[in-house]
Amino acid sequence: MNSRFRKNFSTPRLSDEQAKRQGRVSQAAFLTLGQADAISFLNGHDESLGGRPLDLAIASDEGLAAVELVLATRKVAS
């Protein structure tokens, strides 16, 4: 009876590791850049990374480290 109310997901879900990396990079970006700039940074194409920072960070530990390195060079939000 409850199955008719179950939401069907048509897109793949993140693995536990991917979700942890997503949370880690999002938190780092928000703390470093502030809300508006963090959202723009994570969702935009970054030339120095060669891609979208959020996608790179979710994809692998190496991608996460690269994005964190770029964030470390950014100005802290006031």
All heavy atoms as a GROMACS GRO file, in nm:
protein
  588
    1MET      N    1   0.080  -0.118   0.000
    1MET     CA    2   0.000   0.000   0.000
    1MET      C    3   0.085   0.126   0.000
    1MET      O    4   0.054   0.220  -0.069
    1MET     CB    5  -0.092  -0.003   0.123
    1MET     CG    6  -0.214   0.082   0.105
    1MET     SD    7  -0.314   0.090   0.253
    1MET     CE    8  -0.442  -0.022   0.211
    2ASN      N    9   0.193   0.129   0.074
    2ASN     CA   10   0.278   0.247   0.080
    2ASN      C   11   0.364   0.265  -0.044
    2ASN      O   12   0.417   0.373  -0.066
    2ASN     CB   13   0.370   0.242   0.203
    2ASN     CG   14   0.292   0.258   0.331
    2ASN    OD1   15   0.182   0.314   0.330
    2ASN    ND2   16   0.347   0.211   0.441
    3SER      N   17   0.377   0.164  -0.125
    3SER     CA   18   0.466   0.173  -0.241
    3SER      C   19   0.421   0.278  -0.342
    3SER      O   20   0.503   0.332  -0.414
    3SER     CB   21   0.481   0.038  -0.310
    3SER     OG   22   0.356  -0.003  -0.361
    4ARG      N   23   0.293   0.308  -0.347
    4ARG     CA   24   0.249   0.408  -0.443
    4ARG      C   25   0.294   0.549  -0.404
    4ARG      O   26   0.292   0.640  -0.485
    4ARG     CB   27   0.098   0.404  -0.460
    4ARG     CG   28   0.020   0.451  -0.342
    4ARG     CD   29  -0.126   0.445  -0.369
    4ARG     NE   30  -0.197   0.499  -0.254
    4ARG     CZ   31  -0.324   0.496  -0.239
    4ARG    NH1   32  -0.399   0.441  -0.332
    4ARG    NH2   33  -0.381   0.547  -0.133
    5PHE      N   34   0.335   0.568  -0.279
    5PHE     CA   35   0.382   0.698  -0.233
    5PHE      C   36   0.535   0.709  -0.236
    5PHE      O   37   0.590   0.813  -0.207
    5PHE     CB   38   0.333   0.727  -0.091
    5PHE     CG   39   0.184   0.737  -0.083
    5PHE    CD1   40   0.111   0.638  -0.022
    5PHE    CD2   41   0.117   0.845  -0.139
    5PHE    CE1   42  -0.027   0.645  -0.016
    5PHE    CE2   43  -0.021   0.853  -0.132
    5PHE     CZ   44  -0.093   0.754  -0.071
    6ARG      N   45   0.600   0.600  -0.268
    6ARG     CA   46   0.746   0.599  -0.273
    6ARG      C   47   0.795   0.680  -0.392
    6ARG      O   48   0.744   0.668  -0.502
    6ARG     CB   49   0.799   0.457  -0.285
    6ARG     CG   50   0.948   0.450  -0.270
    6ARG     CD   51   1.001   0.311  -0.281
    6ARG     NE   52   0.915   0.218  -0.210
    6ARG     CZ   53   0.932   0.088  -0.211
    6ARG    NH1   54   1.032   0.035  -0.278
    6ARG    NH2   55   0.850   0.008  -0.147
    7LYS      N   56   0.894   0.762  -0.367
    7LYS     CA   57   0.950   0.845  -0.474
    7LYS      C   58   1.044   0.760  -0.559
    7LYS      O   59   1.131   0.691  -0.507
    7LYS     CB   60   1.025   0.964  -0.414
    7LYS     CG   61   1.071   1.063  -0.516
    7LYS     CD   62   1.124   1.187  -0.451
    7LYS     CE   63   1.154   1.290  -0.558
    7LYS     NZ   64   1.174   1.422  -0.503
    8ASN      N   65   1.027   0.768  -0.688
    8ASN     CA   66   1.115   0.697  -0.780
    8ASN      C   67   1.225   0.793  -0.826
    8ASN      O   68   1.197   0.903  -0.871
    8ASN     CB   69   1.038   0.647  -0.902
    8ASN     CG   70   0.940   0.537  -0.865
    8ASN    OD1   71   0.969   0.455  -0.780
    8ASN    ND2   72   0.824   0.537  -0.928
    9PHE      N   73   1.348   0.751  -0.811
    9PHE     CA   74   1.461   0.833  -0.851
    9PHE      C   75   1.508   0.788  -0.989
    9PHE      O   76   1.535   0.670  -1.010
    9PHE     CB   77   1.576   0.821  -0.751
    9PHE     CG   78   1.541   0.879  -0.616
    9PHE    CD1   79   1.498   0.798  -0.513
    9PHE    CD2   80   1.551   1.014  -0.594
    9PHE    CE1   81   1.466   0.850  -0.390
    9PHE    CE2   82   1.518   1.069  -0.471
    9PHE     CZ   83   1.476   0.986  -0.368
   10SER      N   84   1.517   0.883  -1.081
   10SER     CA   85   1.560   0.849  -1.216
   10SER      C   86   1.709   0.877  -1.238
   10SER      O   87   1.763   0.844  -1.342
   10SER     CB   88   1.477   0.927  -1.318
   10SER     OG   89   1.494   1.065  -1.299
   11THR      N   90   1.773   0.940  -1.140
   11THR     CA   91   1.915   0.969  -1.151
   11THR      C   92   1.992   0.885  -1.050
   11THR      O   93   1.939   0.849  -0.945
   11THR     CB   94   1.944   1.118  -1.124
   11THR    OG1   95   1.896   1.151  -0.994
   11THR    CG2   96   1.877   1.207  -1.227
   12PRO      N   97   2.118   0.854  -1.080
   12PRO     CA   98   2.196   0.774  -0.986
   12PRO      C   99   2.220   0.850  -0.856
   12PRO      O  100   2.236   0.972  -0.856
   12PRO     CB  101   2.328   0.751  -1.060
   12PRO     CG  102   2.314   0.807  -1.195
   12PRO     CD  103   2.189   0.886  -1.201
   13ARG      N  104   2.222   0.779  -0.747
   13ARG     CA  105   2.250   0.837  -0.618
   13ARG      C  106   2.400   0.834  -0.592
   13ARG      O  107   2.472   0.751  -0.646
   13ARG     CB  108   2.179   0.761  -0.507
   13ARG     CG  109   2.030   0.778  -0.514
   13ARG     CD  110   1.965   0.704  -0.401
   13ARG     NE  111   1.830   0.752  -0.386
   13ARG     CZ  112   1.771   0.769  -0.270
   13ARG    NH1  113   1.833   0.740  -0.160
   13ARG    NH2  114   1.649   0.814  -0.265
   14LEU      N  115   2.445   0.924  -0.503
   14LEU     CA  116   2.586   0.926  -0.466
   14LEU      C  117   2.615   0.812  -0.370
   14LEU      O  118   2.534   0.779  -0.285
   14LEU     CB  119   2.622   1.058  -0.398
   14LEU     CG  120   2.606   1.186  -0.481
   14LEU    CD1  121   2.639   1.307  -0.394
   14LEU    CD2  122   2.695   1.182  -0.603
   15SER      N  123   2.736   0.756  -0.383
   15SER     CA  124   2.780   0.657  -0.286
   15SER      C  125   2.808   0.729  -0.154
   15SER      O  126   2.814   0.853  -0.149
   15SER     CB  127   2.907   0.587  -0.335
   15SER     OG  128   3.017   0.678  -0.330
   16ASP      N  129   2.829   0.654  -0.048
   16ASP     CA  130   2.861   0.716   0.081
   16ASP      C  131   2.987   0.800   0.073
   16ASP      O  132   2.993   0.911   0.127
   16ASP     CB  133   2.877   0.610   0.190
   16ASP     CG  134   2.745   0.547   0.231
   16ASP    OD1  135   2.638   0.606   0.201
   16ASP    OD2  136   2.748   0.439   0.293
   17GLU      N  137   3.089   0.750   0.004
   17GLU     CA  138   3.215   0.824  -0.010
   17GLU      C  139   3.195   0.952  -0.091
   17GLU      O  140   3.250   1.057  -0.059
   17GLU     CB  141   3.323   0.736  -0.074
   17GLU     CG  142   3.374   0.628   0.019
   17GLU     CD  143   3.434   0.684   0.146
   17GLU    OE1  144   3.514   0.779   0.139
   17GLU    OE2  145   3.399   0.634   0.255
   18GLN      N  146   3.119   0.944  -0.198
   18GLN     CA  147   3.092   1.062  -0.280
   18GLN      C  148   3.016   1.167  -0.200
   18GLN      O  149   3.045   1.286  -0.208
   18GLN     CB  150   3.013   1.023  -0.405
   18GLN     CG  151   3.094   0.945  -0.505
   18GLN     CD  152   3.007   0.892  -0.618
   18GLN    OE1  153   2.894   0.846  -0.596
   18GLN    NE2  154   3.059   0.899  -0.740
   19ALA      N  155   2.919   1.122  -0.121
   19ALA     CA  156   2.841   1.216  -0.040
   19ALA      C  157   2.929   1.283   0.065
   19ALA      O  158   2.914   1.403   0.092
   19ALA     CB  159   2.725   1.142   0.027
   20LYS      N  160   3.022   1.209   0.123
   20LYS     CA  161   3.115   1.267   0.221
   20LYS      C  162   3.203   1.372   0.155
   20LYS      O  163   3.226   1.480   0.212
   20LYS     CB  164   3.201   1.158   0.285
   20LYS     CG  165   3.125   1.072   0.382
   20LYS     CD  166   3.214   0.962   0.437
   20LYS     CE  167   3.133   0.865   0.520
   20LYS     NZ  168   3.213   0.752   0.568
   21ARG      N  169   3.254   1.342   0.035
   21ARG     CA  170   3.338   1.440  -0.036
   21ARG      C  171   3.257   1.563  -0.072
   21ARG      O  172   3.306   1.676  -0.062
   21ARG     CB  173   3.401   1.376  -0.160
   21ARG     CG  174   3.512   1.278  -0.127
   21ARG     CD  175   3.592   1.240  -0.249
   21ARG     NE  176   3.515   1.168  -0.349
   21ARG     CZ  177   3.508   1.036  -0.358
   21ARG    NH1  178   3.571   0.959  -0.273
   21ARG    NH2  179   3.436   0.981  -0.455
   22GLN      N  180   3.131   1.545  -0.115
   22GLN     CA  181   3.045   1.658  -0.149
   22GLN      C  182   3.024   1.747  -0.027
   22GLN      O  183   3.033   1.869  -0.036
   22GLN     CB  184   2.910   1.608  -0.201
   22GLN     CG  185   2.816   1.722  -0.238
   22GLN     CD  186   2.680   1.672  -0.281
   22GLN    OE1  187   2.631   1.571  -0.231
   22GLN    NE2  188   2.618   1.743  -0.373
   23GLY      N  189   2.996   1.688   0.087
   23GLY     CA  190   2.976   1.765   0.209
   23GLY      C  191   3.102   1.838   0.251
   23GLY      O  192   3.098   1.956   0.292
   24ARG      N  193   3.215   1.770   0.238
   24ARG     CA  194   3.343   1.831   0.279
   24ARG      C  195   3.379   1.950   0.191
   24ARG      O  196   3.417   2.056   0.241
   24ARG     CB  197   3.453   1.724   0.272
   24ARG     CG  198   3.586   1.770   0.321
   24ARG     CD  199   3.678   1.653   0.335
   24ARG     NE  200   3.816   1.693   0.317
   24ARG     CZ  201   3.918   1.612   0.323
   24ARG    NH1  202   3.900   1.483   0.347
   24ARG    NH2  203   4.041   1.655   0.305
   25VAL      N  204   3.365   1.938   0.060
   25VAL     CA  205   3.402   2.047  -0.029
   25VAL      C  206   3.301   2.161  -0.017
   25VAL      O  207   3.338   2.278  -0.024
   25VAL     CB  208   3.418   2.001  -0.175
   25VAL    CG1  209   3.284   1.973  -0.242
   25VAL    CG2  210   3.497   2.102  -0.255
   26SER      N  211   3.175   2.129   0.004
   26SER     CA  212   3.074   2.234   0.020
   26SER      C  213   3.101   2.316   0.145
   26SER      O  214   3.098   2.440   0.142
   26SER     CB  215   2.934   2.173   0.026
   26SER     OG  216   2.903   2.108  -0.095
   27GLN      N  217   3.130   2.248   0.254
   27GLN     CA  218   3.158   2.318   0.379
   27GLN      C  219   3.282   2.406   0.365
   27GLN      O  220   3.283   2.522   0.407
   27GLN     CB  221   3.177   2.219   0.493
   27GLN     CG  222   3.202   2.288   0.626
   27GLN     CD  223   3.214   2.190   0.740
   27GLN    OE1  224   3.250   2.074   0.722
   27GLN    NE2  225   3.186   2.236   0.861
   28ALA      N  226   3.387   2.352   0.303
   28ALA     CA  227   3.510   2.429   0.285
   28ALA      C  228   3.485   2.553   0.199
   28ALA      O  229   3.535   2.662   0.230
   28ALA     CB  230   3.617   2.341   0.221
   29ALA      N  231   3.408   2.537   0.093
   29ALA     CA  232   3.379   2.650   0.004
   29ALA      C  233   3.298   2.757   0.076
   29ALA      O  234   3.327   2.876   0.064
   29ALA     CB  235   3.306   2.602  -0.121
   30PHE      N  236   3.197   2.717   0.151
   30PHE     CA  237   3.113   2.814   0.222
   30PHE      C  238   3.193   2.888   0.328
   30PHE      O  239   3.178   3.009   0.344
   30PHE     CB  240   2.991   2.746   0.285
   30PHE     CG  241   2.878   2.728   0.188
   30PHE    CD1  242   2.880   2.627   0.094
   30PHE    CD2  243   2.769   2.813   0.190
   30PHE    CE1  244   2.777   2.609   0.004
   30PHE    CE2  245   2.664   2.797   0.100
   30PHE     CZ  246   2.668   2.695   0.006
   31LEU      N  247   3.281   2.818   0.398
   31LEU     CA  248   3.363   2.882   0.501
   31LEU      C  249   3.467   2.976   0.440
   31LEU      O  250   3.499   3.079   0.498
   31LEU     CB  251   3.431   2.778   0.588
   31LEU     CG  252   3.339   2.698   0.680
   31LEU    CD1  253   3.417   2.585   0.749
   31LEU    CD2  254   3.272   2.788   0.783
   32THR      N  255   3.518   2.940   0.325
   32THR     CA  256   3.624   3.019   0.261
   32THR      C  257   3.569   3.137   0.182
   32THR      O  258   3.623   3.246   0.188
   32THR     CB  259   3.708   2.930   0.167
   32THR    OG1  260   3.760   2.821   0.243
   32THR    CG2  261   3.821   3.007   0.104
   33LEU      N  262   3.461   3.114   0.108
   33LEU     CA  263   3.414   3.213   0.012
   33LEU      C  264   3.285   3.285   0.051
   33LEU      O  265   3.253   3.388  -0.008
   33LEU     CB  266   3.392   3.146  -0.124
   33LEU     CG  267   3.512   3.072  -0.182
   33LEU    CD1  268   3.470   2.996  -0.307
   33LEU    CD2  269   3.626   3.168  -0.211
   34GLY      N  270   3.212   3.231   0.145
   34GLY     CA  271   3.079   3.284   0.172
   34GLY      C  272   2.977   3.219   0.081
   34GLY      O  273   3.012   3.154  -0.018
   35GLN      N  274   2.850   3.235   0.112
   35GLN     CA  275   2.745   3.160   0.045
   35GLN      C  276   2.737   3.182  -0.106
   35GLN      O  277   2.745   3.087  -0.183
   35GLN     CB  278   2.610   3.193   0.109
   35GLN     CG  279   2.497   3.111   0.049
   35GLN     CD  280   2.365   3.135   0.120
   35GLN    OE1  281   2.359   3.201   0.221
   35GLN    NE2  282   2.259   3.080   0.064
   36ALA      N  283   2.719   3.304  -0.149
   36ALA     CA  284   2.698   3.330  -0.292
   36ALA      C  285   2.820   3.291  -0.374
   36ALA      O  286   2.807   3.226  -0.480
   36ALA     CB  287   2.664   3.477  -0.315
   37ASP      N  288   2.939   3.328  -0.328
   37ASP     CA  289   3.061   3.295  -0.403
   37ASP      C  290   3.089   3.145  -0.401
   37ASP      O  291   3.140   3.091  -0.499
   37ASP     CB  292   3.180   3.373  -0.348
   37ASP     CG  293   3.172   3.521  -0.380
   37ASP    OD1  294   3.101   3.558  -0.475
   37ASP    OD2  295   3.238   3.600  -0.310
   38ALA      N  296   3.055   3.078  -0.293
   38ALA     CA  297   3.076   2.933  -0.285
   38ALA      C  298   2.990   2.860  -0.387
   38ALA      O  299   3.037   2.770  -0.458
   38ALA     CB  300   3.046   2.882  -0.145
   39ILE      N  301   2.864   2.901  -0.397
   39ILE     CA  302   2.774   2.838  -0.492
   39ILE      C  303   2.823   2.860  -0.635
   39ILE      O  304   2.826   2.766  -0.716
   39ILE     CB  305   2.630   2.890  -0.474
   39ILE    CG1  306   2.576   2.842  -0.339
   39ILE    CG2  307   2.540   2.845  -0.588
   39ILE    CD1  308   2.446   2.907  -0.297
   40SER      N  309   2.865   2.981  -0.665
   40SER     CA  310   2.917   3.011  -0.799
   40SER      C  311   3.044   2.931  -0.828
   40SER      O  312   3.060   2.876  -0.938
   40SER     CB  313   2.948   3.160  -0.811
   40SER     OG  314   2.831   3.235  -0.804
   41PHE      N  315   3.133   2.925  -0.730
   41PHE     CA  316   3.258   2.851  -0.749
   41PHE      C  317   3.232   2.702  -0.771
   41PHE      O  318   3.284   2.643  -0.866
   41PHE     CB  319   3.350   2.870  -0.627
   41PHE     CG  320   3.469   2.779  -0.628
   41PHE    CD1  321   3.575   2.802  -0.713
   41PHE    CD2  322   3.476   2.670  -0.542
   41PHE    CE1  323   3.686   2.718  -0.715
   41PHE    CE2  324   3.586   2.586  -0.542
   41PHE     CZ  325   3.691   2.610  -0.629
   42LEU      N  326   3.152   2.642  -0.686
   42LEU     CA  327   3.130   2.497  -0.694
   42LEU      C  328   3.058   2.456  -0.821
   42LEU      O  329   3.083   2.348  -0.874
   42LEU     CB  330   3.050   2.450  -0.572
   42LEU     CG  331   3.125   2.453  -0.439
   42LEU    CD1  332   3.029   2.424  -0.324
   42LEU    CD2  333   3.241   2.356  -0.439
   43ASN      N  334   2.969   2.540  -0.871
   43ASN     CA  335   2.888   2.504  -0.988
   43ASN      C  336   2.940   2.556  -1.120
   43ASN      O  337   2.889   2.518  -1.226
   43ASN     CB  338   2.744   2.550  -0.966
   43ASN     CG  339   2.677   2.469  -0.859
   43ASN    OD1  340   2.673   2.347  -0.865
   43ASN    ND2  341   2.624   2.537  -0.759
   44GLY      N  342   3.040   2.643  -1.116
   44GLY     CA  343   3.094   2.699  -1.239
   44GLY      C  344   3.217   2.623  -1.287
   44GLY      O  345   3.272   2.539  -1.216
   45HIS      N  346   3.259   2.651  -1.406
   45HIS     CA  347   3.381   2.591  -1.461
   45HIS      C  348   3.502   2.669  -1.409
   45HIS      O  349   3.506   2.791  -1.418
   45HIS     CB  350   3.380   2.595  -1.614
   45HIS     CG  351   3.501   2.534  -1.675
   45HIS    ND1  352   3.511   2.398  -1.694
   45HIS    CD2  353   3.616   2.587  -1.718
   45HIS    CE1  354   3.629   2.372  -1.749
   45HIS    NE2  355   3.694   2.486  -1.764
   46ASP      N  356   3.598   2.598  -1.352
   46ASP     CA  357   3.720   2.661  -1.303
   46ASP      C  358   3.834   2.624  -1.396
   46ASP      O  359   3.865   2.505  -1.414
   46ASP     CB  360   3.751   2.615  -1.160
   46ASP     CG  361   3.867   2.690  -1.100
   46ASP    OD1  362   3.844   2.796  -1.040
   46ASP    OD2  363   3.983   2.644  -1.116
   47GLU      N  364   3.895   2.725  -1.458
   47GLU     CA  365   4.002   2.702  -1.555
   47GLU      C  366   4.121   2.628  -1.493
   47GLU      O  367   4.178   2.539  -1.555
   47GLU     CB  368   4.049   2.834  -1.616
   47GLU     CG  369   3.950   2.897  -1.711
   47GLU     CD  370   3.923   2.811  -1.834
   47GLU    OE1  371   4.014   2.744  -1.884
   47GLU    OE2  372   3.806   2.812  -1.878
   48SER      N  373   4.159   2.666  -1.372
   48SER     CA  374   4.277   2.604  -1.310
   48SER      C  375   4.254   2.456  -1.280
   48SER      O  376   4.348   2.377  -1.278
   48SER     CB  377   4.318   2.678  -1.182
   48SER     OG  378   4.218   2.668  -1.084
   49LEU      N  379   4.130   2.418  -1.257
   49LEU     CA  380   4.097   2.277  -1.231
   49LEU      C  381   4.058   2.202  -1.358
   49LEU      O  382   4.061   2.079  -1.361
   49LEU     CB  383   3.981   2.269  -1.131
   49LEU     CG  384   4.011   2.315  -0.989
   49LEU    CD1  385   3.882   2.329  -0.910
   49LEU    CD2  386   4.106   2.219  -0.921
   50GLY      N  387   4.020   2.276  -1.459
   50GLY     CA  388   3.979   2.213  -1.584
   50GLY      C  389   3.841   2.151  -1.579
   50GLY      O  390   3.812   2.057  -1.653
   51GLY      N  391   3.756   2.201  -1.490
   51GLY     CA  392   3.622   2.146  -1.481
   51GLY      C  393   3.542   2.212  -1.372
   51GLY      O  394   3.583   2.312  -1.313
   52ARG      N  395   3.428   2.155  -1.345
   52ARG     CA  396   3.338   2.205  -1.241
   52ARG      C  397   3.385   2.151  -1.106
   52ARG      O  398   3.389   2.029  -1.086
   52ARG     CB  399   3.197   2.156  -1.272
   52ARG     CG  400   3.090   2.207  -1.182
   52ARG     CD  401   2.953   2.164  -1.235
   52ARG     NE  402   2.851   2.190  -1.135
   52ARG     CZ  403   2.767   2.099  -1.089
   52ARG    NH1  404   2.769   1.976  -1.135
   52ARG    NH2  405   2.679   2.132  -0.998
   53PRO      N  406   3.423   2.237  -1.013
   53PRO     CA  407   3.481   2.192  -0.886
   53PRO      C  408   3.397   2.089  -0.811
   53PRO      O  409   3.452   1.992  -0.757
   53PRO     CB  410   3.495   2.322  -0.806
   53PRO     CG  411   3.515   2.426  -0.910
   53PRO     CD  412   3.425   2.383  -1.023
   54LEU      N  413   3.266   2.106  -0.807
   54LEU     CA  414   3.182   2.011  -0.734
   54LEU      C  415   3.192   1.872  -0.796
   54LEU      O  416   3.205   1.772  -0.725
   54LEU     CB  417   3.037   2.059  -0.732
   54LEU     CG  418   2.942   1.979  -0.645
   54LEU    CD1  419   2.988   1.975  -0.500
   54LEU    CD2  420   2.802   2.037  -0.652
   55ASP      N  421   3.187   1.863  -0.927
   55ASP     CA  422   3.198   1.733  -0.995
   55ASP      C  423   3.333   1.668  -0.968
   55ASP      O  424   3.341   1.547  -0.945
   55ASP     CB  425   3.178   1.749  -1.146
   55ASP     CG  426   3.037   1.788  -1.183
   55ASP    OD1  427   2.944   1.764  -1.102
   55ASP    OD2  428   3.018   1.843  -1.293
   56LEU      N  429   3.439   1.747  -0.975
   56LEU     CA  430   3.574   1.693  -0.953
   56LEU      C  431   3.590   1.642  -0.811
   56LEU      O  432   3.648   1.536  -0.789
   56LEU     CB  433   3.679   1.801  -0.982
   56LEU     CG  434   3.681   1.852  -1.126
   56LEU    CD1  435   3.770   1.974  -1.138
   56LEU    CD2  436   3.726   1.742  -1.221
   57ALA      N  437   3.539   1.717  -0.714
   57ALA     CA  438   3.551   1.676  -0.574
   57ALA      C  439   3.471   1.550  -0.544
   57ALA      O  440   3.516   1.464  -0.469
   57ALA     CB  441   3.506   1.791  -0.483
   58ILE      N  442   3.355   1.538  -0.604
   58ILE     CA  443   3.272   1.419  -0.582
   58ILE      C  444   3.334   1.296  -0.646
   58ILE      O  445   3.329   1.186  -0.591
   58ILE     CB  446   3.129   1.443  -0.636
   58ILE    CG1  447   3.056   1.545  -0.550
   58ILE    CG2  448   3.050   1.313  -0.642
   58ILE    CD1  449   2.922   1.590  -0.607
   59ALA      N  450   3.398   1.314  -0.759
   59ALA     CA  451   3.448   1.201  -0.838
   59ALA      C  452   3.560   1.122  -0.771
   59ALA      O  453   3.566   1.000  -0.785
   59ALA     CB  454   3.495   1.250  -0.974
   60SER      N  455   3.649   1.189  -0.698
   60SER     CA  456   3.764   1.116  -0.641
   60SER      C  457   3.829   1.194  -0.528
   60SER      O  458   3.809   1.315  -0.514
   60SER     CB  459   3.869   1.092  -0.750
   60SER     OG  460   3.927   1.215  -0.790
   61ASP      N  461   3.908   1.123  -0.450
   61ASP     CA  462   3.985   1.188  -0.343
   61ASP      C  463   4.086   1.286  -0.402
   61ASP      O  464   4.111   1.392  -0.344
   61ASP     CB  465   4.058   1.084  -0.258
   61ASP     CG  466   3.964   1.004  -0.170
   61ASP    OD1  467   3.856   1.057  -0.132
   61ASP    OD2  468   3.997   0.888  -0.137
   62GLU      N  469   4.141   1.253  -0.516
   62GLU     CA  470   4.238   1.342  -0.582
   62GLU      C  471   4.170   1.470  -0.628
   62GLU      O  472   4.226   1.579  -0.616
   62GLU     CB  473   4.304   1.272  -0.702
   62GLU     CG  474   4.391   1.156  -0.665
   62GLU     CD  475   4.316   1.027  -0.636
   62GLU    OE1  476   4.194   1.017  -0.668
   62GLU    OE2  477   4.376   0.936  -0.577
   63GLY      N  478   4.049   1.458  -0.681
   63GLY     CA  479   3.973   1.576  -0.722
   63GLY      C  480   3.938   1.664  -0.604
   63GLY      O  481   3.949   1.786  -0.611
   64LEU      N  482   3.900   1.601  -0.494
   64LEU     CA  483   3.870   1.676  -0.372
   64LEU      C  484   3.993   1.752  -0.325
   64LEU      O  485   3.985   1.871  -0.293
   64LEU     CB  486   3.821   1.581  -0.262
   64LEU     CG  487   3.801   1.642  -0.124
   64LEU    CD1  488   3.696   1.752  -0.126
   64LEU    CD2  489   3.766   1.534  -0.024
   65ALA      N  490   4.108   1.686  -0.325
   65ALA     CA  491   4.232   1.751  -0.281
   65ALA      C  492   4.266   1.869  -0.370
   65ALA      O  493   4.309   1.975  -0.322
   65ALA     CB  494   4.346   1.650  -0.279
   66ALA      N  495   4.245   1.856  -0.501
   66ALA     CA  496   4.274   1.964  -0.594
   66ALA      C  497   4.183   2.084  -0.570
   66ALA      O  498   4.229   2.199  -0.569
   66ALA     CB  499   4.260   1.915  -0.739
   67VAL      N  500   4.056   2.058  -0.546
   67VAL     CA  501   3.962   2.167  -0.520
   67VAL      C  502   3.994   2.234  -0.387
   67VAL      O  503   3.992   2.357  -0.377
   67VAL     CB  504   3.815   2.116  -0.522
   67VAL    CG1  505   3.719   2.226  -0.482
   67VAL    CG2  506   3.780   2.062  -0.660
   68GLU      N  507   4.027   2.156  -0.287
   68GLU     CA  508   4.065   2.213  -0.157
   68GLU      C  509   4.190   2.299  -0.168
   68GLU      O  510   4.200   2.403  -0.102
   68GLU     CB  511   4.084   2.103  -0.053
   68GLU     CG  512   3.954   2.040  -0.010
   68GLU     CD  513   3.971   1.926   0.089
   68GLU    OE1  514   4.073   1.855   0.083
   68GLU    OE2  515   3.880   1.907   0.171
   69LEU      N  516   4.283   2.258  -0.252
   69LEU     CA  517   4.404   2.338  -0.273
   69LEU      C  518   4.370   2.474  -0.336
   69LEU      O  519   4.423   2.576  -0.296
   69LEU     CB  520   4.503   2.260  -0.360
   69LEU     CG  521   4.639   2.325  -0.382
   69LEU    CD1  522   4.712   2.341  -0.249
   69LEU    CD2  523   4.722   2.239  -0.477
   70VAL      N  524   4.282   2.473  -0.435
   70VAL     CA  525   4.239   2.599  -0.497
   70VAL      C  526   4.169   2.687  -0.394
   70VAL      O  527   4.192   2.807  -0.386
   70VAL     CB  528   4.148   2.572  -0.619
   70VAL    CG1  529   4.081   2.700  -0.668
   70VAL    CG2  530   4.229   2.509  -0.732
   71LEU      N  531   4.083   2.627  -0.312
   71LEU     CA  532   4.013   2.704  -0.210
   71LEU      C  533   4.110   2.764  -0.108
   71LEU      O  534   4.088   2.875  -0.059
   71LEU     CB  535   3.911   2.616  -0.137
   71LEU     CG  536   3.782   2.590  -0.210
   71LEU    CD1  537   3.699   2.484  -0.139
   71LEU    CD2  538   3.702   2.716  -0.226
   72ALA      N  539   4.216   2.693  -0.078
   72ALA     CA  540   4.314   2.742   0.019
   72ALA      C  541   4.383   2.869  -0.030
   72ALA      O  542   4.430   2.947   0.052
   72ALA     CB  543   4.417   2.632   0.048
   73THR      N  544   4.385   2.889  -0.160
   73THR     CA  545   4.449   3.008  -0.215
   73THR      C  546   4.354   3.126  -0.227
   73THR      O  547   4.396   3.236  -0.260
   73THR     CB  548   4.510   2.979  -0.354
   73THR    OG1  549   4.405   2.949  -0.445
   73THR    CG2  550   4.609   2.865  -0.347
   74ARG      N  551   4.225   3.101  -0.203
   74ARG     CA  552   4.123   3.207  -0.216
   74ARG      C  553   4.114   3.289  -0.089
   74ARG      O  554   4.145   3.244   0.020
   74ARG     CB  555   3.985   3.145  -0.245
   74ARG     CG  556   3.979   3.062  -0.372
   74ARG     CD  557   3.982   3.152  -0.495
   74ARG     NE  558   3.998   3.076  -0.615
   74ARG     CZ  559   3.904   3.057  -0.707
   74ARG    NH1  560   3.786   3.110  -0.690
   74ARG    NH2  561   3.931   2.989  -0.814
   75LYS      N  562   4.067   3.410  -0.105
   75LYS     CA  563   4.051   3.502   0.008
   75LYS      C  564   3.938   3.455   0.099
   75LYS      O  565   3.832   3.416   0.052
   75LYS     CB  566   4.020   3.642  -0.045
   75LYS     CG  567   4.010   3.746   0.062
   75LYS     CD  568   3.982   3.882   0.000
   75LYS     CE  569   3.970   3.987   0.109
   75LYS     NZ  570   3.943   4.118   0.053
   76VAL      N  571   3.959   3.462   0.227
   76VAL     CA  572   3.859   3.426   0.324
   76VAL      C  573   3.747   3.530   0.321
   76VAL      O  574   3.772   3.650   0.314
   76VAL     CB  575   3.920   3.418   0.465
   76VAL    CG1  576   3.813   3.390   0.570
   76VAL    CG2  577   4.029   3.314   0.470
   77ALA      N  578   3.624   3.481   0.325
   77ALA     CA  579   3.507   3.570   0.322
   77ALA      C  580   3.505   3.657   0.448
   77ALA      O  581   3.541   3.614   0.555
   77ALA     CB  582   3.379   3.487   0.315
   78SER      N  583   3.461   3.780   0.431
   78SER     CA  584   3.458   3.870   0.546
   78SER      C  585   3.329   3.863   0.623
   78SER      O  586   3.232   3.817   0.584
   78SER     CB  587   3.483   4.013   0.503
   78SER     OG  588   3.427   4.044   0.379
   0.00000   0.00000   0.00000
